[in-house]
Amino acid sequence: MAEPLKLYYFPVMAKGLGPALVCELSGLSWLGPKDLGFTRDDWPKLKESGKCAFGQLPLLEVGSTCISQSIAIVNYVGKLAGTEGATPEDFATSQTLLAEGEDLYAAMQKFQPTRSVKLGEYGRDGITLKGNATAHGKFWEEWVPDQLQKLETLLKGKSQFTAKGETVGELYLWAMLHQMKLCKSELFSATPKLGEFYARIAGLAGVKKVVSGASTYGEWEQYFVNPE
Ligand SMILES: N[C@@H](CCC(=O)N[C@@H](CS)C(=O)NCC(=O)O)C(=O)O
């Protein structure tokens, strides 16, 4: 039997949830932090090992191959498992959704508080300044609805973006939408088809297993939080 894929990340959803979902729904054998026995205390040693090309997690280790960057990780798993989109068109759609997932995540980083960084505070890098309350308000009132409407249009009246509906791009996008929905429960009130997409993916057995903390990944902490 092939060696399991090993996924290392912290117990926060942030950039871990997408890769974990993609690994679980790949049908391939994989190990996450819980079963690898990897905790935050082990991070300095792993960082020093040089296995993480950019000194950051997530890291996917496959035999002697180490893959950094969450997008590369999910694409690698998609290629191994055949979940990258069966046709050139579905492949392109999956890639589009990966990029959109990254845009949503980057925007959340700019405007939404996290467990450790409040509105208007500098991030851990000491350079990035989180938006203030006004920016936060505009983000949810203007930017987010506009992005969701564009995704609604891309769905063309369906509840899946591709024929299979479970490509790596769809799962990665879902991971970001899920983190947004935890901050705003009525997220899909103006985009019913996107709401159906969200609910359909949420109902998949593998997704339930990962999100509930019952997978090899272990339990999750919410990363983005609402202002106090
Ligand atoms: N572009 C990278 C970003 C990864 C990233 O920002 N990782 C952070 C956690 S979300 C990290 O490893 N922080 C710990 C550190 O820098 O020491 C990706 O998508 O994989």
The ligand as an SDF file (V2000), in Angstrom:
LIG
                    3D

 20 19  0  0  0  0  0  0  0  0999 V2000
    0.6850   31.3140    1.0670 N   0  0  0  0  0  0  0  0  0  0  0  0
    0.8150   30.3370    2.1320 C   0  0  0  0  0  0  0  0  0  0  0  0
    0.5390   31.0180    3.4580 C   0  0  0  0  0  0  0  0  0  0  0  0
    0.7980   30.0950    4.6230 C   0  0  0  0  0  0  0  0  0  0  0  0
    0.7100   30.8180    5.9510 C   0  0  0  0  0  0  0  0  0  0  0  0
    0.4140   32.0340    6.0180 O   0  0  0  0  0  0  0  0  0  0  0  0
    1.0070   30.0700    7.0230 N   0  0  0  0  0  0  0  0  0  0  0  0
    0.9880   30.6200    8.3540 C   0  0  0  0  0  0  0  0  0  0  0  0
   -0.2380   30.1780    9.1250 C   0  0  0  0  0  0  0  0  0  0  0  0
   -1.7380   30.5790    8.2700 S   0  0  0  0  0  0  0  0  0  0  0  0
    2.2000   30.0900    9.1400 C   0  0  0  0  0  0  0  0  0  0  0  0
    2.7530   29.0610    8.8300 O   0  0  0  0  0  0  0  0  0  0  0  0
    2.5820   30.8130   10.1910 N   0  0  0  0  0  0  0  0  0  0  0  0
    3.6260   30.3740   11.1040 C   0  0  0  0  0  0  0  0  0  0  0  0
    4.9420   31.0520   10.8550 C   0  0  0  0  0  0  0  0  0  0  0  0
    5.0510   31.8740    9.9060 O   0  0  0  0  0  0  0  0  0  0  0  0
    5.8740   30.7520   11.6110 O   0  0  0  0  0  0  0  0  0  0  0  0
   -0.1320   29.1650    1.8810 C   0  0  0  0  0  0  0  0  0  0  0  0
   -1.2080   29.3830    1.3200 O   0  0  0  0  0  0  0  0  0  0  0  0
    0.2200   28.0260    2.2100 O   0  0  0  0  0  0  0  0  0  0  0  0
  1  2  1  0
  2  3  1  0
  2 18  1  0
  3  4  1  0
  4  5  1  0
  5  6  2  0
  5  7  1  0
  7  8  1  0
  8  9  1  0
  8 11  1  0
  9 10  1  0
 11 12  2  0
 11 13  1  0
 13 14  1  0
 14 15  1  0
 15 16  2  0
 15 17  1  0
 18 19  2  0
 18 20  1  0
M  END
$$$$
